[in-house]
Amino acid sequence: MYHLNIDIETYSSVDIKKAGLYKYVQSPDFEILLFAYSFGDETVKIIDLTQGEQIPPHIIDALRDPGVMKHAYNAAFEWYCLNKFFQSPIEQWRCTQIHGLYCGYPSGLAKVGEALRIPQDKKKMGVGGSLIRTFCVPCKPTKSNGMRTRTLPHHEPEKWKLFRDYCIGDVVAEKEILRRLSVFPVPDQEWQLWQLDQRINARGIACDLQLVEGALAVDEQVTGELRQEAITLTGLDNPKSVKQLTKWLEEETGEEVENLQKGTVSKLIDKLDEGKARRVLEIRQELSKTSVKKYQAMQTVACADGRVRGLLQFYGANRTGRWAGRLVQVHNLPKNKMETLELARQLVRDRNVGMLKFVYGNVPDTLSQLIRTAFVAPNGKKLLVADFSAIEARVLAWLADEQWRLEVFAGHGKIYEASASQMFGIPLEMIDKELRQKGKVSELALGYQGGKGALISMGALDMGLKEEELPEIVMRWRNANRRICDLWYSLEAAAIEVMETGQPVGVRGIIMARESHHGSGLDFFTITLPSGRKLYYVEPTLALNDFGKQALHYKGPDQQTGKWTTISTYGGKLVENIVQAIARDCLAVTLMRVEHAGYDTVLHVHDEIGVESDRAEDLDRILEIMAQPIAWAPGLPLTGAGFVTDFYMKD
């Protein structure tokens, strides 16, 4: 197998950060400016297409040749750009960014180079952002630049020379990263899944642009009316200002207003009688119900054929391998609870504000609930939406061999009620609403070694539970799930043993090990999952944690800042990583099976998949596929539920 490393620089008038790769490339003015490449260990060469140079025939042949493996950092970009002109099947590509993410490194050529401590002469050049802004995007016409809308090489010849060096440098950096990481390969099934991910992203999902445009128009009218009403009632220049509104409310009500957060506003409304202050707070509450940013994003991202592409980022959640949302951020769409979605959608499409107010009252909230319904099935087709039922809870029970839970999932599946029954020693049929709430919040918060704080974070107090009863709930849940608790402590002890002895340790089919390679300078703590995929923890060490207890530490991106730093972990967190990774692998198997069965997946969100089909009865077959046993997970009780719809929604 020959290896060809590639980096390209391109131009398009479409903003790739806002509109995404697919609309960017589909723009009529899209062009490739520079093409840098290297076969194997050869010196990097560059082709300057702006100067009349052409990509040589042997390179074009190599792009099509299955005997030549093409490599790039964020290869989805190079692959899709080049395929506008030259056919190069995705099966012949490998992505060094994905390889880095698989091994626990951050996203971004510069960031992974820093984390790997690549020598200065092989690092990504730091001037790239400035050069890309100069040559790859339109510029604002000014008198000083001759009113031009684009900077060409002859306008800035010195910068263009530097840009060529930058393009060459990206190939050098990508090759060095690949050389280091190649000792720890990505499994073939992950490359097949990445290729499927590119096909799903390129396929996209249809978007109801009439609904999107209607929602933006309705929002503009309604929010304008509400703001004007607030100005009239308060006399303030800017009633959105927290400082101004707080002062006005205190003067109006004679009470101290601590803040204007969502929960505080709700409590204030409940306390106040009808009047100006209450109405102003109701307006603030109403305006906070929705943001039209997702509608704006859909409008920006939608391609000429009305489809939205590039919504999913493979390995976007890093180590666990789960997908992340991009552009429209489909992983945090508001839920819809209305029973009359069809009517609401039509009223928004018609921009009928009067009827929306009459039927639904709170128009911003209605728009919020309709966001996911903007994703639709095209004419003559349906969306088949199916998701795994309580997949993380099922995987956790299976991994820990918590028998009573496995029996629940194999039978009636009412885990909240069953959990309360186990916790309080009450027959299932006698579990009332209050006990079910305790079972529910326990299930949501405590599976990964959470305690009182986790219950509060999961909304226990909002559910009506009292803070003083939370420690007892934690104790009862742990007593009812002793095997899960054993799993936390076993994995934590195993991790420490691996670090102390250097020898692999197995727990419940999970293999923990220390894997290092002197030549590349890489050192990992690894967890081999039942699927054969590995979780990588970079530069592991043993050190005391914040509680003065010996614990596994490793390098990774800080969840808040994204900064590459040292992170401490513990048994419950390791269980969370493993369970979420196994759940992801179950989804991955299903996505591959659905594709092999001939169905077109257009979207998947968490543990849910959306398939576009012209046959509603195909849903039964998809649910059968979801329930099929997985060879590496014998006894794992998987099941799915689904529905057929004309537009995406939460059933």
C-alpha positions, 0 to 999 in steps of 0.5 A: 500500500502506497501512502499519500499525505495531502493538504489543500488551501481553498477559497469560497465566499461562503463562511465555512465556520457558520455554513459548514463544509458542504455548502462551502464547497458547493458554492459556485466560486469555490476553488482549490488554491494550493495542493501540497502532497508527499508520497511516503517519506518523500519531500513535500511538494506543492502545486500552486493552482493560482499560477496556472500549475496543474495537478499532475496526472499521476497524482489524479490517478493516485486519488482514484487508486485503491492501492494508494491510501490518502491521509490528511488532517481533518480528511473529511475536508480534503476528501469532499473538496477534491471530490468536486473535481476528482472522484476519490472514494472515502474508503481510500482515505484516513484521517489523522485528526480522528487517529489523534482523537482515538488516542485521547489527544485534542482536536486541532493540528496545532493542539495535538502537535503541542500535546505530542511535543513535536519538534519546532521544525515539524510543528504547524506554523502559527501564522495560518489563521491570518493567512487564511483570512487574507487569501481564503475568504472575501475581503471588505472593499476599501479605497486603500485596497482598490475596492476589491472583494478578494485578495489574490496572490499578486496583491500580497506576494510576500504573504502568498510565499509564506502561505505556500510554506504554511501549506507545506508545513501542514503536511510535514506536521500531519506526517509527523503526527501520523508517524508517532500515532501509527504505533497505536493503530485505529481498528478497521471497524472504526475506519469503516464507521468513520467512512459511514459517518462521512456518507451520512453527513454528506447525505444530510437531512431535508429542512423545511425552510418555509417553517424556518423563515416563518419562525424567524419572521414570527419571532421578530414580530412577537419579540418586538411587541413584547420588548415594546410592551416592557419599555412602555410598562417600565419606562426603561431604555433597555428592559433587557438590562439586568441592572436597569430592570433589577433597580426598577423592580425593587422600586416597583415592588419594594422588595430586594431582587437577588437576581433575574435567573430563570428560577428566581423570576418564576418564584417572583411571579408566583409571589406578585399580584397582577400588575406592572411588575408581574407582567414585566417578569412574565414578558422576561420569562416569555422572551427567555423561552426560545432562541432563534439561533438554531433557526438562523443556523438552519437557514445559513447551513441549508444547501441549494437542495434544501438539505442540511449537511455536516451536523455530526462530528465523529469522535466529537466527544473525544475518548468515549468515541461518541458523536458531537453536534455541529452547526445546528447542535442537534444534541441539545434540541428543545423537547416538544410537548404540544399535541398539535404540532401540525397546526402550530407548524402550519401557523408558523409557515403562514406567519399567522401571529394572531392565531398563534397567540390565540391558540398557544399564548406563549409564541416564543415557547411554541417556536422553541418546541417546533425547532426539531420539526424543521427537519423533515422527510422530503416529498414521498418519503417518511422519517423513521425515528427509533431509539434504544430504550434506557441504553446506558442503564442497560449497559451498566446493569449488564457490565456489573451483572446486576441481576434484578436490573437485567430481569427488569430490562428483559421484562416490563422495563419500568426501571424507575419503579423497580429501582424504588421497589428495591430501594424501599422494599415495597412491591412494584405495584404499590410504588406511588408517584412520590416513590417513583420520583425518588427512583427516577432521580436516583437512576439518573444521578447515582449510577456513576458513584454520584452522591447528594450533590449529583442528586441536586444537580439532577433536579432532586430539589426541584422534584420536591425532595428535601435536602435532608433526605438525600443522603438516605436515598444515596444509601438505599440506592447503593444498597440495592445495587451492590454489584454496580458499587463493586464495579466502581471500586474494582475498576479503581483498584485495577487501575491503580494495580496496573499503574503500580505493577505495569501488568494488565488487569481484567475486570468483567471483560474489561482489560486495563493496561499500560501501553508505551512506545519508547521510539515515539515517546508515547505512554498510555493507560488503556481500557480495551472494551468488549468491542475491541476498541480501546479508550486511551488516557495520555501520560498516566501517573499515580498521584494524590487527588483532592481528597488525599487519596491515591488516584489515576491521573492523565493528560486531557482537555479541561472540560471548562477551558479546553486547556491541555492539563492533568486530570484526576479520575476515579472508579465511578468516572471510569465506569461512566467512560466505559458504559458510555463507550459501550453504548456508543459501540452498540449504536455504531453496530446498529448504524452499520447494520442499518446501512448494510440493510440498504437504509439511508440514515440521515441523522442520529442523536445520542441513542436515536437514529433517523432513517429516510424511507419511502416505506413506513413499514421499514420501521419494523425491520429497523427495530428488529435490527436494533434488538439483534444480539451483538456478538461481543455483548452476549446477554445485553438486553437491547430493545428499541422503540420508534415511530413514523413521521413527516417531521422530526420530533420527540415522540 
